[in-house]
Amino acid sequence: MKAAGPAIVLNNLHFSYGHMPVLREINLDIRHGEMFAVLGPNGSGKTTLLRVISGFLKPSMGDVVIESRSIRAYSRKNLARILGVLPQEQNVLPTWRVREFVSLGRIPYKSRLEFAFRDEDVQAVDRALEMMQIEDIQHRRISSLSEGQKQRVMIAMLLAQEVKIMLLDEPTAHLDMKYKNLVFDALYDIRKSLDITVVACLHDPIIAALYFDRVALLKDGKVYALGSPDDTLNPSILSGVYDTRIKVVQDEEIGVLLAYAVPISRSARDNVNEEAWKG
Ligand SMILES: Nc1ncnc2c1ncn2[C@@H]1O[C@H](COP(=O)(O)OP(=O)(O)OP(=O)(O)O)[C@@H](O)[C@H]1O
């Protein structure tokens, strides 16, 4: 049954590393089953925001509410049954085999006394391997995989964990175009069928436009814009966030806005008025 209220609420969230403020006045409600993208320039606070939402970092002020309860009220194990994190940097023992690693997603369902795998655990691992199309490499060691294959293994582990909320930090950074879409197509489908909420930090506004319901654009640790991809991924907002010239074209076939930064060398060559893009 769907829980009442949003999946995640951030109330007046602030975070500082020492004396350096990184997140300021963040107020967000993220709905159940929503695909929610966080975009923004390097250093704008995206990873820090995910770490605060995951409970890895404690906010200096404000609160994180997960499924209507403050994150402070959860034990680590209970939180791990609801929320799974794919960090940007993964420390994975290279000697693990793919299937063993994906099976770690079942640990939050085990007690200290019972570690045996039941049928439901085996099925969850099989489903996760299939969704990420990595059944054929399930017996290989992680150290022998390409970066893109490793990334799919990491996501499969979260799928085996059967979490309700996935926090993904640049989940497809190492993937080629085909596998980028494979990962987001899979996430798009499973969040619909399993009502999973996906929050992902991204650098690619095209992926945000293709797959995500809403986008928060961060700048200097604050929410600069929030709304649907159509409302936020426009040249005026993007140019303001990234402080460079952004062009947006409409894809007629799939009806989404595709945004990209215009190379400065090309702007100069085409004699573009450099002030015009600032809108
Ligand atoms: N462990 C840390 N200690 C001190 N400062 C940090 C730490 N981690 C990040 N910062 C600083 O906090 C700010 C936000 O960093 P964060 O990694 O959250 O940004 P980001 O938007 O995810 O960047 P990127 O797009 O480059 O991954 C940056 O100025 C960064 O240097």
The ligand as a Gaussian input file, in Angstrom:
#p B3LYP/6-31G(d) Opt

LIG

0 1
 N       34.304000      16.190000       2.419000
 C       34.317000      17.491000       2.112000
 N       34.956000      18.368000       2.912000
 C       34.959000      19.703000       2.626000
 N       34.356000      20.247000       1.535000
 C       33.709000      19.412000       0.699000
 C       33.666000      17.995000       0.936000
 N       32.960000      17.427000      -0.062000
 C       32.583000      18.431000      -0.891000
 N       33.037000      19.628000      -0.429000
 C       32.807000      20.940000      -1.051000
 O       31.398000      21.185000      -1.021000
 C       30.984000      21.835000      -2.226000
 C       29.882000      21.010000      -2.886000
 O       30.444000      19.756000      -3.283000
 P       29.548000      18.613000      -3.920000
 O       30.439000      17.454000      -4.153000
 O       28.345000      18.431000      -3.112000
 O       29.147000      19.299000      -5.309000
 P       28.565000      18.634000      -6.631000
 O       27.503000      19.565000      -7.117000
 O       28.161000      17.239000      -6.380000
 O       29.815000      18.677000      -7.598000
 P       30.212000      17.771000      -8.880000
 O       29.245000      18.122000      -9.969000
 O       31.597000      18.255000      -9.193000
 O       30.181000      16.332000      -8.463000
 C       32.230000      22.006000      -3.075000
 O       32.736000      23.305000      -2.870000
 C       33.185000      20.963000      -2.511000
 O       34.518000      21.361000      -2.679000

